[in-house]
Amino acid sequence: MIFTESILNEKHSDSGIRISVMSRHTLNDGVTPNPEITSDKYDEHIPKLAPHPKLIGAYYKRELP
């Protein structure tokens, strides 16, 4: 079974394996590392599963339905 939750939530022993599918762990500027996202929040980081950068841009520009 797969569950989703915010990477900012604290990881608990019953969280199972947590996989980050974010393209990068940065603030909205895309450069500055987000201090809230630390390696203890997830078990694996697989950015290849993240949305395409153009889709992320459209999301931030509110171009998505």
PyMOL Python script that loads the backbone (N, CA, C, O; Angstrom):
from pymol import cmd

cmd.read_pdbstr("""\
ATOM      1  N   MET A   1       0.839  -1.164   0.000  1.00  0.00           N
ATOM      2  CA  MET A   1       0.000   0.000   0.000  1.00  0.00           C
ATOM      3  C   MET A   1       0.892   1.237   0.000  1.00  0.00           C
ATOM      4  O   MET A   1       1.945   1.250   0.638  1.00  0.00           O
ATOM      5  N   ILE A   2       0.473   2.264  -0.709  1.00  0.00           N
ATOM      6  CA  ILE A   2       1.227   3.505  -0.781  1.00  0.00           C
ATOM      7  C   ILE A   2       0.441   4.614  -0.097  1.00  0.00           C
ATOM      8  O   ILE A   2      -0.759   4.777  -0.320  1.00  0.00           O
ATOM      9  N   PHE A   3       1.140   5.370   0.738  1.00  0.00           N
ATOM     10  CA  PHE A   3       0.560   6.533   1.402  1.00  0.00           C
ATOM     11  C   PHE A   3       1.387   7.749   1.018  1.00  0.00           C
ATOM     12  O   PHE A   3       2.581   7.632   0.743  1.00  0.00           O
ATOM     13  N   THR A   4       0.764   8.895   1.001  1.00  0.00           N
ATOM     14  CA  THR A   4       1.489  10.134   0.743  1.00  0.00           C
ATOM     15  C   THR A   4       1.338  11.064   1.932  1.00  0.00           C
ATOM     16  O   THR A   4       0.324  11.054   2.631  1.00  0.00           O
ATOM     17  N   GLU A   5       2.366  11.865   2.145  1.00  0.00           N
ATOM     18  CA  GLU A   5       2.314  12.896   3.168  1.00  0.00           C
ATOM     19  C   GLU A   5       3.417  13.904   2.876  1.00  0.00           C
ATOM     20  O   GLU A   5       4.327  13.635   2.093  1.00  0.00           O
ATOM     21  N   SER A   6       3.330  15.030   3.495  1.00  0.00           N
ATOM     22  CA  SER A   6       4.308  16.087   3.291  1.00  0.00           C
ATOM     23  C   SER A   6       5.680  15.650   3.794  1.00  0.00           C
ATOM     24  O   SER A   6       5.800  15.015   4.842  1.00  0.00           O
ATOM     25  N   ILE A   7       6.699  15.998   3.035  1.00  0.00           N
ATOM     26  CA  ILE A   7       8.070  15.695   3.458  1.00  0.00           C
ATOM     27  C   ILE A   7       8.439  16.488   4.705  1.00  0.00           C
ATOM     28  O   ILE A   7       9.405  16.158   5.393  1.00  0.00           O
ATOM     29  N   LEU A   8       7.671  17.527   4.993  1.00  0.00           N
ATOM     30  CA  LEU A   8       7.944  18.345   6.175  1.00  0.00           C
ATOM     31  C   LEU A   8       7.422  17.709   7.455  1.00  0.00           C
ATOM     32  O   LEU A   8       7.789  18.131   8.552  1.00  0.00           O
ATOM     33  N   ASN A   9       6.560  16.687   7.323  1.00  0.00           N
ATOM     34  CA  ASN A   9       6.068  15.989   8.506  1.00  0.00           C
ATOM     35  C   ASN A   9       7.195  15.181   9.134  1.00  0.00           C
ATOM     36  O   ASN A   9       8.074  14.672   8.438  1.00  0.00           O
ATOM     37  N   GLU A  10       7.158  15.074  10.437  1.00  0.00           N
ATOM     38  CA  GLU A  10       8.161  14.288  11.147  1.00  0.00           C
ATOM     39  C   GLU A  10       8.025  12.819  10.764  1.00  0.00           C
ATOM     40  O   GLU A  10       6.912  12.309  10.628  1.00  0.00           O
ATOM     41  N   LYS A  11       9.136  12.152  10.594  1.00  0.00           N
ATOM     42  CA  LYS A  11       9.133  10.718  10.263  1.00  0.00           C
ATOM     43  C   LYS A  11       8.954   9.922  11.550  1.00  0.00           C
ATOM     44  O   LYS A  11       9.631  10.174  12.546  1.00  0.00           O
ATOM     45  N   HIS A  12       8.034   8.959  11.517  1.00  0.00           N
ATOM     46  CA  HIS A  12       7.769   8.102  12.675  1.00  0.00           C
ATOM     47  C   HIS A  12       8.130   6.666  12.340  1.00  0.00           C
ATOM     48  O   HIS A  12       8.325   6.323  11.174  1.00  0.00           O
ATOM     49  N   SER A  13       8.217   5.836  13.357  1.00  0.00           N
ATOM     50  CA  SER A  13       8.585   4.436  13.143  1.00  0.00           C
ATOM     51  C   SER A  13       7.554   3.691  12.299  1.00  0.00           C
ATOM     52  O   SER A  13       7.893   2.705  11.644  1.00  0.00           O
ATOM     53  N   ASP A  14       6.296   4.151  12.305  1.00  0.00           N
ATOM     54  CA  ASP A  14       5.265   3.495  11.501  1.00  0.00           C
ATOM     55  C   ASP A  14       5.069   4.157  10.134  1.00  0.00           C
ATOM     56  O   ASP A  14       4.111   3.847   9.425  1.00  0.00           O
ATOM     57  N   SER A  15       5.974   5.064   9.767  1.00  0.00           N
ATOM     58  CA  SER A  15       5.869   5.750   8.477  1.00  0.00           C
ATOM     59  C   SER A  15       6.228   4.844   7.304  1.00  0.00           C
ATOM     60  O   SER A  15       5.868   5.143   6.165  1.00  0.00           O
ATOM     61  N   GLY A  16       6.918   3.762   7.559  1.00  0.00           N
ATOM     62  CA  GLY A  16       7.369   2.907   6.472  1.00  0.00           C
ATOM     63  C   GLY A  16       8.551   3.556   5.764  1.00  0.00           C
ATOM     64  O   GLY A  16       9.215   4.429   6.323  1.00  0.00           O
ATOM     65  N   ILE A  17       8.810   3.130   4.542  1.00  0.00           N
ATOM     66  CA  ILE A  17       9.897   3.712   3.772  1.00  0.00           C
ATOM     67  C   ILE A  17       9.396   5.000   3.139  1.00  0.00           C
ATOM     68  O   ILE A  17       8.395   4.997   2.423  1.00  0.00           O
ATOM     69  N   ARG A  18      10.084   6.089   3.399  1.00  0.00           N
ATOM     70  CA  ARG A  18       9.680   7.392   2.862  1.00  0.00           C
ATOM     71  C   ARG A  18      10.593   7.741   1.692  1.00  0.00           C
ATOM     72  O   ARG A  18      11.816   7.779   1.824  1.00  0.00           O
ATOM     73  N   ILE A  19       9.973   7.994   0.552  1.00  0.00           N
ATOM     74  CA  ILE A  19      10.701   8.316  -0.671  1.00  0.00           C
ATOM     75  C   ILE A  19      10.328   9.727  -1.099  1.00  0.00           C
ATOM     76  O   ILE A  19       9.155  10.038  -1.302  1.00  0.00           O
ATOM     77  N   SER A  20      11.330  10.568  -1.233  1.00  0.00           N
ATOM     78  CA  SER A  20      11.105  11.922  -1.737  1.00  0.00           C
ATOM     79  C   SER A  20      11.179  11.876  -3.259  1.00  0.00           C
ATOM     80  O   SER A  20      12.147  11.377  -3.832  1.00  0.00           O
ATOM     81  N   VAL A  21      10.138  12.407  -3.905  1.00  0.00           N
ATOM     82  CA  VAL A  21      10.123  12.466  -5.369  1.00  0.00           C
ATOM     83  C   VAL A  21      10.203  13.917  -5.841  1.00  0.00           C
ATOM     84  O   VAL A  21       9.787  14.243  -6.953  1.00  0.00           O
ATOM     85  N   MET A  22      10.736  14.773  -4.992  1.00  0.00           N
ATOM     86  CA  MET A  22      10.919  16.182  -5.363  1.00  0.00           C
ATOM     87  C   MET A  22      12.125  16.294  -6.284  1.00  0.00           C
ATOM     88  O   MET A  22      13.109  15.573  -6.115  1.00  0.00           O
ATOM     89  N   SER A  23      12.049  17.202  -7.263  1.00  0.00           N
ATOM     90  CA  SER A  23      13.183  17.377  -8.158  1.00  0.00           C
ATOM     91  C   SER A  23      14.393  17.926  -7.408  1.00  0.00           C
ATOM     92  O   SER A  23      15.536  17.599  -7.725  1.00  0.00           O
ATOM     93  N   ARG A  24      14.128  18.757  -6.419  1.00  0.00           N
ATOM     94  CA  ARG A  24      15.201  19.304  -5.584  1.00  0.00           C
ATOM     95  C   ARG A  24      14.593  19.743  -4.254  1.00  0.00           C
ATOM     96  O   ARG A  24      13.407  20.061  -4.167  1.00  0.00           O
ATOM     97  N   HIS A  25      15.420  19.751  -3.239  1.00  0.00           N
ATOM     98  CA  HIS A  25      14.980  20.134  -1.900  1.00  0.00           C
ATOM     99  C   HIS A  25      15.391  21.580  -1.629  1.00  0.00           C
ATOM    100  O   HIS A  25      16.233  21.848  -0.772  1.00  0.00           O
ATOM    101  N   THR A  26      14.787  22.507  -2.370  1.00  0.00           N
ATOM    102  CA  THR A  26      15.134  23.916  -2.247  1.00  0.00           C
ATOM    103  C   THR A  26      13.903  24.749  -1.923  1.00  0.00           C
ATOM    104  O   THR A  26      12.769  24.270  -1.962  1.00  0.00           O
ATOM    105  N   LEU A  27      14.163  26.006  -1.602  1.00  0.00           N
ATOM    106  CA  LEU A  27      13.072  26.961  -1.453  1.00  0.00           C
ATOM    107  C   LEU A  27      12.543  27.296  -2.844  1.00  0.00           C
ATOM    108  O   LEU A  27      13.077  26.800  -3.837  1.00  0.00           O
ATOM    109  N   ASN A  28      11.519  28.116  -2.934  1.00  0.00           N
ATOM    110  CA  ASN A  28      10.888  28.410  -4.226  1.00  0.00           C
ATOM    111  C   ASN A  28      11.817  29.065  -5.239  1.00  0.00           C
ATOM    112  O   ASN A  28      11.502  29.086  -6.429  1.00  0.00           O
ATOM    113  N   ASP A  29      12.954  29.600  -4.797  1.00  0.00           N
ATOM    114  CA  ASP A  29      13.886  30.190  -5.760  1.00  0.00           C
ATOM    115  C   ASP A  29      14.636  29.122  -6.553  1.00  0.00           C
ATOM    116  O   ASP A  29      15.316  29.442  -7.528  1.00  0.00           O
ATOM    117  N   GLY A  30      14.519  27.860  -6.146  1.00  0.00           N
ATOM    118  CA  GLY A  30      15.153  26.757  -6.856  1.00  0.00           C
ATOM    119  C   GLY A  30      16.632  26.609  -6.601  1.00  0.00           C
ATOM    120  O   GLY A  30      17.277  25.743  -7.192  1.00  0.00           O
ATOM    121  N   VAL A  31      17.186  27.439  -5.730  1.00  0.00           N
ATOM    122  CA  VAL A  31      18.624  27.418  -5.476  1.00  0.00           C
ATOM    123  C   VAL A  31      18.934  27.197  -3.992  1.00  0.00           C
ATOM    124  O   VAL A  31      19.749  26.346  -3.635  1.00  0.00           O
ATOM    125  N   THR A  32      18.281  27.963  -3.154  1.00  0.00           N
ATOM    126  CA  THR A  32      18.558  27.932  -1.715  1.00  0.00           C
ATOM    127  C   THR A  32      18.022  26.642  -1.096  1.00  0.00           C
ATOM    128  O   THR A  32      16.826  26.365  -1.189  1.00  0.00           O
ATOM    129  N   PRO A  33      18.895  25.849  -0.463  1.00  0.00           N
ATOM    130  CA  PRO A  33      18.417  24.621   0.191  1.00  0.00           C
ATOM    131  C   PRO A  33      17.356  24.939   1.244  1.00  0.00           C
ATOM    132  O   PRO A  33      17.493  25.900   2.001  1.00  0.00           O
ATOM    133  N   ASN A  34      16.307  24.132   1.286  1.00  0.00           N
ATOM    134  CA  ASN A  34      15.264  24.306   2.283  1.00  0.00           C
ATOM    135  C   ASN A  34      15.761  23.719   3.598  1.00  0.00           C
ATOM    136  O   ASN A  34      15.980  22.511   3.685  1.00  0.00           O
ATOM    137  N   PRO A  35      15.946  24.548   4.625  1.00  0.00           N
ATOM    138  CA  PRO A  35      16.476  24.048   5.892  1.00  0.00           C
ATOM    139  C   PRO A  35      15.541  23.079   6.606  1.00  0.00           C
ATOM    140  O   PRO A  35      15.966  22.357   7.508  1.00  0.00           O
ATOM    141  N   GLU A  36      14.268  23.059   6.210  1.00  0.00           N
ATOM    142  CA  GLU A  36      13.306  22.147   6.843  1.00  0.00           C
ATOM    143  C   GLU A  36      13.385  20.731   6.275  1.00  0.00           C
ATOM    144  O   GLU A  36      12.889  19.788   6.892  1.00  0.00           O
ATOM    145  N   ILE A  37      14.005  20.578   5.106  1.00  0.00           N
ATOM    146  CA  ILE A  37      14.087  19.258   4.474  1.00  0.00           C
ATOM    147  C   ILE A  37      15.490  18.706   4.699  1.00  0.00           C
ATOM    148  O   ILE A  37      16.441  19.062   4.003  1.00  0.00           O
ATOM    149  N   THR A  38      15.587  17.841   5.673  1.00  0.00           N
ATOM    150  CA  THR A  38      16.861  17.225   6.022  1.00  0.00           C
ATOM    151  C   THR A  38      16.802  15.730   5.722  1.00  0.00           C
ATOM    152  O   THR A  38      15.720  15.159   5.581  1.00  0.00           O
ATOM    153  N   SER A  39      17.951  15.112   5.626  1.00  0.00           N
ATOM    154  CA  SER A  39      18.003  13.700   5.225  1.00  0.00           C
ATOM    155  C   SER A  39      17.301  12.765   6.212  1.00  0.00           C
ATOM    156  O   SER A  39      17.005  11.623   5.861  1.00  0.00           O
ATOM    157  N   ASP A  40      17.031  13.216   7.422  1.00  0.00           N
ATOM    158  CA  ASP A  40      16.315  12.360   8.370  1.00  0.00           C
ATOM    159  C   ASP A  40      14.804  12.358   8.118  1.00  0.00           C
ATOM    160  O   ASP A  40      14.070  11.625   8.782  1.00  0.00           O
ATOM    161  N   LYS A  41      14.334  13.171   7.169  1.00  0.00           N
ATOM    162  CA  LYS A  41      12.901  13.236   6.848  1.00  0.00           C
ATOM    163  C   LYS A  41      12.483  12.163   5.843  1.00  0.00           C
ATOM    164  O   LYS A  41      11.292  11.882   5.706  1.00  0.00           O
ATOM    165  N   TYR A  42      13.441  11.562   5.139  1.00  0.00           N
ATOM    166  CA  TYR A  42      13.111  10.581   4.103  1.00  0.00           C
ATOM    167  C   TYR A  42      14.205   9.514   4.052  1.00  0.00           C
ATOM    168  O   TYR A  42      15.307   9.713   4.564  1.00  0.00           O
ATOM    169  N   ASP A  43      13.882   8.374   3.424  1.00  0.00           N
ATOM    170  CA  ASP A  43      14.844   7.280   3.300  1.00  0.00           C
ATOM    171  C   ASP A  43      15.566   7.317   1.954  1.00  0.00           C
ATOM    172  O   ASP A  43      16.761   7.030   1.875  1.00  0.00           O
ATOM    173  N   GLU A  44      14.844   7.665   0.915  1.00  0.00           N
ATOM    174  CA  GLU A  44      15.428   7.716  -0.426  1.00  0.00           C
ATOM    175  C   GLU A  44      14.946   8.967  -1.154  1.00  0.00           C
ATOM    176  O   GLU A  44      13.826   9.430  -0.942  1.00  0.00           O
ATOM    177  N   HIS A  45      15.798   9.499  -2.005  1.00  0.00           N
ATOM    178  CA  HIS A  45      15.433  10.652  -2.834  1.00  0.00           C
ATOM    179  C   HIS A  45      15.547  10.195  -4.285  1.00  0.00           C
ATOM    180  O   HIS A  45      16.636   9.866  -4.756  1.00  0.00           O
ATOM    181  N   ILE A  46      14.411  10.175  -4.991  1.00  0.00           N
ATOM    182  CA  ILE A  46      14.384   9.725  -6.381  1.00  0.00           C
ATOM    183  C   ILE A  46      13.817  10.853  -7.239  1.00  0.00           C
ATOM    184  O   ILE A  46      12.629  10.841  -7.565  1.00  0.00           O
ATOM    185  N   PRO A  47      14.647  11.827  -7.608  1.00  0.00           N
ATOM    186  CA  PRO A  47      14.155  12.978  -8.371  1.00  0.00           C
ATOM    187  C   PRO A  47      13.659  12.634  -9.776  1.00  0.00           C
ATOM    188  O   PRO A  47      12.941  13.426 -10.386  1.00  0.00           O
ATOM    189  N   LYS A  48      14.034  11.459 -10.298  1.00  0.00           N
ATOM    190  CA  LYS A  48      13.538  11.052 -11.623  1.00  0.00           C
ATOM    191  C   LYS A  48      12.020  10.845 -11.615  1.00  0.00           C
ATOM    192  O   LYS A  48      11.395  10.831 -12.675  1.00  0.00           O
ATOM    193  N   LEU A  49      11.431  10.687 -10.443  1.00  0.00           N
ATOM    194  CA  LEU A  49       9.981  10.514 -10.333  1.00  0.00           C
ATOM    195  C   LEU A  49       9.254  11.847 -10.186  1.00  0.00           C
ATOM    196  O   LEU A  49       8.025  11.876 -10.131  1.00  0.00           O
ATOM    197  N   ALA A  50       9.993  12.941 -10.123  1.00  0.00           N
ATOM    198  CA  ALA A  50       9.396  14.275  -9.950  1.00  0.00           C
ATOM    199  C   ALA A  50       8.732  14.743 -11.235  1.00  0.00           C
ATOM    200  O   ALA A  50       9.074  14.266 -12.317  1.00  0.00           O
ATOM    201  N   PRO A  51       7.789  15.669 -11.131  1.00  0.00           N
ATOM    202  CA  PRO A  51       7.187  16.259 -12.330  1.00  0.00           C
ATOM    203  C   PRO A  51       8.245  16.989 -13.157  1.00  0.00           C
ATOM    204  O   PRO A  51       9.266  17.425 -12.627  1.00  0.00           O
ATOM    205  N   HIS A  52       7.994  17.115 -14.438  1.00  0.00           N
ATOM    206  CA  HIS A  52       8.886  17.837 -15.341  1.00  0.00           C
ATOM    207  C   HIS A  52       8.985  19.297 -14.886  1.00  0.00           C
ATOM    208  O   HIS A  52       7.994  19.859 -14.420  1.00  0.00           O
ATOM    209  N   PRO A  53      10.168  19.922 -15.014  1.00  0.00           N
ATOM    210  CA  PRO A  53      10.330  21.321 -14.577  1.00  0.00           C
ATOM    211  C   PRO A  53       9.314  22.286 -15.192  1.00  0.00           C
ATOM    212  O   PRO A  53       8.910  23.243 -14.532  1.00  0.00           O
ATOM    213  N   LYS A  54       8.893  22.061 -16.435  1.00  0.00           N
ATOM    214  CA  LYS A  54       7.895  22.949 -17.049  1.00  0.00           C
ATOM    215  C   LYS A  54       6.554  22.839 -16.331  1.00  0.00           C
ATOM    216  O   LYS A  54       5.829  23.827 -16.206  1.00  0.00           O
ATOM    217  N   LEU A  55       6.229  21.652 -15.867  1.00  0.00           N
ATOM    218  CA  LEU A  55       4.984  21.450 -15.131  1.00  0.00           C
ATOM    219  C   LEU A  55       5.059  22.147 -13.771  1.00  0.00           C
ATOM    220  O   LEU A  55       4.074  22.726 -13.312  1.00  0.00           O
ATOM    221  N   ILE A  56       6.216  22.089 -13.136  1.00  0.00           N
ATOM    222  CA  ILE A  56       6.393  22.769 -11.855  1.00  0.00           C
ATOM    223  C   ILE A  56       6.253  24.276 -12.049  1.00  0.00           C
ATOM    224  O   ILE A  56       5.614  24.958 -11.248  1.00  0.00           O
ATOM    225  N   GLY A  57       6.860  24.791 -13.125  1.00  0.00           N
ATOM    226  CA  GLY A  57       6.745  26.220 -13.424  1.00  0.00           C
ATOM    227  C   GLY A  57       5.305  26.625 -13.650  1.00  0.00           C
ATOM    228  O   GLY A  57       4.875  27.673 -13.168  1.00  0.00           O
ATOM    229  N   ALA A  58       4.551  25.813 -14.375  1.00  0.00           N
ATOM    230  CA  ALA A  58       3.146  26.102 -14.628  1.00  0.00           C
ATOM    231  C   ALA A  58       2.349  26.094 -13.327  1.00  0.00           C
ATOM    232  O   ALA A  58       1.419  26.883 -13.160  1.00  0.00           O
ATOM    233  N   TYR A  59       2.710  25.209 -12.415  1.00  0.00           N
ATOM    234  CA  TYR A  59       2.044  25.156 -11.118  1.00  0.00           C
ATOM    235  C   TYR A  59       2.260  26.461 -10.352  1.00  0.00           C
ATOM    236  O   TYR A  59       1.309  27.041  -9.829  1.00  0.00           O
ATOM    237  N   TYR A  60       3.507  26.921 -10.287  1.00  0.00           N
ATOM    238  CA  TYR A  60       3.808  28.149  -9.558  1.00  0.00           C
ATOM    239  C   TYR A  60       3.212  29.377 -10.234  1.00  0.00           C
ATOM    240  O   TYR A  60       2.919  30.363  -9.557  1.00  0.00           O
ATOM    241  N   LYS A  61       3.028  29.344 -11.541  1.00  0.00           N
ATOM    242  CA  LYS A  61       2.418  30.463 -12.258  1.00  0.00           C
ATOM    243  C   LYS A  61       0.894  30.369 -12.278  1.00  0.00           C
ATOM    244  O   LYS A  61       0.216  31.212 -12.867  1.00  0.00           O
ATOM    245  N   ARG A  62       0.367  29.335 -11.629  1.00  0.00           N
ATOM    246  CA  ARG A  62      -1.081  29.072 -11.542  1.00  0.00           C
ATOM    247  C   ARG A  62      -1.692  28.885 -12.913  1.00  0.00           C
ATOM    248  O   ARG A  62      -2.809  29.335 -13.166  1.00  0.00           O
ATOM    249  N   GLU A  63      -0.962  28.219 -13.804  1.00  0.00           N
ATOM    250  CA  GLU A  63      -1.443  27.949 -15.164  1.00  0.00           C
ATOM    251  C   GLU A  63      -2.133  26.590 -15.280  1.00  0.00           C
ATOM    252  O   GLU A  63      -2.634  26.236 -16.347  1.00  0.00           O
ATOM    253  N   LEU A  64      -2.159  25.842 -14.202  1.00  0.00           N
ATOM    254  CA  LEU A  64      -2.792  24.514 -14.227  1.00  0.00           C
ATOM    255  C   LEU A  64      -4.253  24.618 -13.803  1.00  0.00           C
ATOM    256  O   LEU A  64      -4.589  25.446 -12.956  1.00  0.00           O
ATOM    257  N   PRO A  65      -5.123  23.794 -14.376  1.00  0.00           N
ATOM    258  CA  PRO A  65      -6.533  23.826 -13.980  1.00  0.00           C
ATOM    259  C   PRO A  65      -6.721  23.300 -12.560  1.00  0.00           C
ATOM    260  O   PRO A  65      -7.845  23.254 -12.062  1.00  0.00           O
TER     261      PRO A  65
END
""", "prot")
cmd.dss("prot")
cmd.show_as("cartoon", "prot")
cmd.util.cbc("prot")
cmd.orient("prot")
